[in-house]
Amino acid sequence: MQGPTTYRGVPFIRVRTDTPVPVSNRTYELSKDHPSYSNPCSVCGEPLGSGLTRLVYIGMTPDTRAEVEEGRKLWSNGACIIIHDDCRASRTIEVT
């Protein structure tokens, strides 16, 4: 079986252009001691501590997904990336 399709070494998935991207309703201002404060935003590359941020959901583990599909879980933790609030309207989010 062939591995996932990649672009510049990053795996990607084809989706409909009208697929909504789940983004948190809340904005967050990272404190200087937050582990991601100096990390670059995946959209603009500027440090995350330079502005308000939001969480963008990118998935959950296969085990958790199986529990959800079986009806055993309604809520779960999911993997996410942090981006600037001002960057959320960008058409492309490249995970770095």
BELMO-V322953 format. One record per helix or strand of 2 or more residues. SS is the DSSP state (a for helix, b for strand). FROM is the first residue (numbers start at 1). TO is the last residue. If there is no record, write none. Layout:
SS_FROM_TO + SS_FROM_TO
This chain:
b_6_7 + b_10_11 + a_48_50 + b_53_59 + a_62_69 + b_79_84 + a_85_87
